[in-house]
Amino acid sequence: MKPVITIAYCPKCGWLLRAAYMAQELLTSFTEELGGVTLRPSETAGTYTIFLNEEKIFDRKEAGHFPEIKFLKQLVRDHVAPGKSLGHSDRNTD
């Protein structure tokens, strides 16, 4: 079974569009590797947490900021497809 990403976001903060954008980017980059991306409204104010299956891989409150899409793609890639090239979103090897 392919892994599923869940983005828990605060609807009161207006973060649905950000979560939808990140879901779209992940689904585009990991068409073959992911079983889906779920958006889950949270009742806790300020929530923006990303899970891979049930494992938390990013939390806005812990990090102190939202993830950049490049970072998020690298993070997901490192978990679901370590050998996959992300093209321009890949880390610099210099």
MIDOSE-1310 file (N, C-alpha, C; in nm, 2 decimals, decimal comma, always signed):
residues 94
mkpv	+0,08/-0,12/+0,00/+0,00/+0,00/+0,00/+0,09/+0,13/+0,00; +0,06/+0,22/-0,09/+0,13/+0,34/-0,10/+0,11/+0,44/+0,02; +0,21/+0,51/+0,06/+0,19/+0,60/+0,18/+0,10/+0,72/+0,14; +0,04/+0,77/+0,25/-0,06/+0,88/+0,23/+0,00/+1,00/+0,32
itia	-0,01/+1,12/+0,26/+0,03/+1,24/+0,33/-0,10/+1,30/+0,38; -0,10/+1,35/+0,50/-0,21/+1,42/+0,56/-0,16/+1,56/+0,60; -0,23/+1,66/+0,56/-0,19/+1,80/+0,60/-0,30/+1,85/+0,69; -0,27/+1,86/+0,82/-0,37/+1,92/+0,91/-0,34/+2,07/+0,92
ycpk	-0,45/+2,15/+0,90/-0,43/+2,29/+0,89/-0,54/+2,36/+0,97; -0,52/+2,48/+1,01/-0,62/+2,57/+1,08/-0,70/+2,64/+0,98; -0,83/+2,61/+0,97/-0,92/+2,68/+0,88/-0,95/+2,82/+0,92; -0,95/+2,84/+1,05/-0,97/+2,98/+1,11/-0,86/+3,08/+1,07
cgwl	-0,74/+3,02/+1,05/-0,62/+3,10/+1,01/-0,62/+3,13/+0,86; -0,71/+3,06/+0,79/-0,71/+3,08/+0,64/-0,61/+3,00/+0,57; -0,57/+2,89/+0,62/-0,46/+2,81/+0,56/-0,50/+2,70/+0,47; -0,62/+2,69/+0,43/-0,67/+2,59/+0,34/-0,60/+2,60/+0,20
lraa	-0,59/+2,72/+0,15/-0,53/+2,74/+0,01/-0,38/+2,70/+0,02; -0,31/+2,73/+0,12/-0,17/+2,69/+0,14/-0,16/+2,53/+0,14; -0,25/+2,47/+0,22/-0,25/+2,33/+0,23/-0,29/+2,26/+0,09; -0,38/+2,32/+0,02/-0,42/+2,27/-0,11/-0,31/+2,28/-0,21
ymaq	-0,24/+2,39/-0,21/-0,13/+2,41/-0,30/-0,02/+2,31/-0,27; +0,01/+2,29/-0,14/+0,12/+2,19/-0,11/+0,07/+2,05/-0,15; -0,05/+2,02/-0,13/-0,11/+1,89/-0,17/-0,09/+1,87/-0,32; -0,12/+1,97/-0,40/-0,11/+1,96/-0,55/+0,03/+1,94/-0,59
ellt	+0,13/+2,01/-0,53/+0,27/+2,00/-0,56/+0,32/+1,86/-0,53; +0,28/+1,81/-0,41/+0,32/+1,67/-0,37/+0,26/+1,57/-0,47; +0,14/+1,58/-0,50/+0,07/+1,48/-0,59/+0,14/+1,49/-0,73; +0,18/+1,61/-0,77/+0,24/+1,62/-0,90/+0,38/+1,56/-0,90
sfte	+0,45/+1,58/-0,80/+0,59/+1,53/-0,79/+0,60/+1,38/-0,76; +0,50/+1,33/-0,69/+0,51/+1,19/-0,64/+0,39/+1,11/-0,69; +0,36/+1,12/-0,82/+0,24/+1,06/-0,88/+0,24/+0,91/-0,86; +0,36/+0,84/-0,87/+0,37/+0,70/-0,86/+0,39/+0,65/-0,72
elgg	+0,45/+0,74/-0,63/+0,49/+0,70/-0,50/+0,39/+0,72/-0,39; +0,29/+0,81/-0,41/+0,19/+0,84/-0,30/+0,06/+0,78/-0,33; -0,01/+0,74/-0,23/-0,15/+0,69/-0,24/-0,25/+0,80/-0,23; -0,20/+0,92/-0,20/-0,29/+1,03/-0,19/-0,24/+1,14/-0,09
vtlr	-0,31/+1,25/-0,09/-0,29/+1,36/+0,01/-0,42/+1,40/+0,06; -0,43/+1,40/+0,19/-0,56/+1,43/+0,26/-0,54/+1,57/+0,33; -0,64/+1,65/+0,32/-0,64/+1,78/+0,39/-0,74/+1,76/+0,51; -0,69/+1,79/+0,62/-0,77/+1,77/+0,74/-0,78/+1,90/+0,83
pset	-0,90/+1,97/+0,83/-0,91/+2,09/+0,91/-0,89/+2,05/+1,06; -0,82/+2,13/+1,13/-0,80/+2,11/+1,27/-0,88/+2,21/+1,35; -0,92/+2,16/+1,47/-0,99/+2,25/+1,56/-0,90/+2,33/+1,65; -0,77/+2,29/+1,64/-0,67/+2,36/+1,72/-0,61/+2,48/+1,65
agty	-0,63/+2,60/+1,70/-0,58/+2,72/+1,63/-0,43/+2,71/+1,60; -0,39/+2,76/+1,48/-0,25/+2,77/+1,45/-0,19/+2,64/+1,40; -0,27/+2,53/+1,38/-0,21/+2,40/+1,34/-0,18/+2,40/+1,19; -0,06/+2,35/+1,16/-0,02/+2,32/+1,03/+0,09/+2,21/+1,04
tifl	+0,04/+2,09/+1,04/+0,12/+1,97/+1,07/+0,10/+1,88/+0,95; +0,22/+1,82/+0,91/+0,22/+1,73/+0,79/+0,26/+1,59/+0,84; +0,18/+1,49/+0,81/+0,20/+1,35/+0,85/+0,23/+1,27/+0,72; +0,31/+1,17/+0,74/+0,33/+1,06/+0,64/+0,28/+0,94/+0,70
neek	+0,16/+0,89/+0,65/+0,08/+0,79/+0,72/+0,05/+0,85/+0,86; +0,10/+0,79/+0,97/+0,07/+0,84/+1,10/+0,19/+0,91/+1,16; +0,30/+0,92/+1,09/+0,42/+0,98/+1,14/+0,43/+1,13/+1,11; +0,44/+1,21/+1,21/+0,46/+1,35/+1,19/+0,59/+1,38/+1,13
ifdr	+0,59/+1,45/+1,02/+0,72/+1,48/+0,95/+0,75/+1,63/+0,95; +0,65/+1,71/+0,98/+0,67/+1,86/+0,99/+0,56/+1,92/+1,07; +0,60/+2,01/+1,16/+0,50/+2,09/+1,24/+0,54/+2,23/+1,24; +0,45/+2,32/+1,20/+0,48/+2,46/+1,19/+0,52/+2,52/+1,32
keag	+0,44/+2,48/+1,43/+0,47/+2,53/+1,56/+0,61/+2,50/+1,61; +0,65/+2,37/+1,59/+0,79/+2,33/+1,63/+0,90/+2,40/+1,55; +0,87/+2,41/+1,42/+0,97/+2,47/+1,33/+0,98/+2,62/+1,34; +0,86/+2,68/+1,37/+0,86/+2,83/+1,38/+0,83/+2,89/+1,25
hfpe	+0,79/+2,81/+1,15/+0,77/+2,87/+1,01/+0,69/+2,76/+0,93; +0,64/+2,80/+0,82/+0,58/+2,70/+0,72/+0,70/+2,64/+0,64; +0,67/+2,52/+0,59/+0,78/+2,46/+0,51/+0,78/+2,53/+0,37; +0,90/+2,55/+0,32/+0,91/+2,59/+0,18/+0,88/+2,46/+0,10
ikfl	+0,82/+2,48/-0,02/+0,78/+2,36/-0,10/+0,90/+2,28/-0,14; +1,01/+2,34/-0,17/+1,13/+2,27/-0,20/+1,17/+2,17/-0,09; +1,17/+2,23/+0,03/+1,21/+2,15/+0,15/+1,11/+2,04/+0,17; +0,98/+2,06/+0,16/+0,88/+1,96/+0,18/+0,89/+1,85/+0,08
kqlv	+0,92/+1,88/-0,05/+0,94/+1,78/-0,15/+1,06/+1,69/-0,12; +1,16/+1,75/-0,07/+1,28/+1,68/-0,03/+1,26/+1,59/+0,09; +1,18/+1,64/+0,18/+1,15/+1,56/+0,30/+1,06/+1,44/+0,26; +0,96/+1,46/+0,18/+0,88/+1,35/+0,14/+0,96/+1,25/+0,06
rdhv	+1,04/+1,30/-0,04/+1,12/+1,21/-0,12/+1,21/+1,13/-0,03; +1,27/+1,19/+0,07/+1,37/+1,11/+0,15/+1,30/+1,00/+0,22; +1,17/+1,01/+0,24/+1,09/+0,90/+0,31/+1,03/+0,80/+0,21; +0,98/+0,84/+0,10/+0,91/+0,75/+0,01/+0,98/+0,71/-0,11
apgk	+1,08/+0,78/-0,16/+1,16/+0,75/-0,28/+1,30/+0,81/-0,27; +1,38/+0,76/-0,18/+1,52/+0,82/-0,16/+1,60/+0,84/-0,29; +1,59/+0,76/-0,39/+1,67/+0,77/-0,51/+1,61/+0,86/-0,61; +1,49/+0,91/-0,59/+1,42/+0,99/-0,69/+1,48/+1,13/-0,71
slgh	+1,50/+1,17/-0,83/+1,55/+1,31/-0,86/+1,43/+1,40/-0,86; +1,45/+1,52/-0,80/+1,35/+1,62/-0,80/+1,38/+1,73/-0,89; +1,47/+1,71/-0,98/+1,51/+1,82/-1,08/+1,55/+1,94/-1,01; +1,49/+2,06/-1,04/+1,53/+2,19/-0,98/+1,50/+2,20/-0,83
sdrn	+1,42/+2,11/-0,78/+1,39/+2,11/-0,63/+1,49/+2,03/-0,55; +1,59/+1,97/-0,62/+1,69/+1,89/-0,55/+1,79/+1,98/-0,48; +1,85/+1,92/-0,38/+1,95/+1,99/-0,30/+2,07/+2,02/-0,39; +2,14/+2,12/-0,36/+2,27/+2,15/-0,43/+2,37/+2,05/-0,37
td	+2,45/+2,00/-0,46/+2,56/+1,90/-0,42/+2,69/+1,97/-0,41; +2,70/+2,10/-0,42/+2,83/+2,17/-0,42/+2,89/+2,17/-0,28
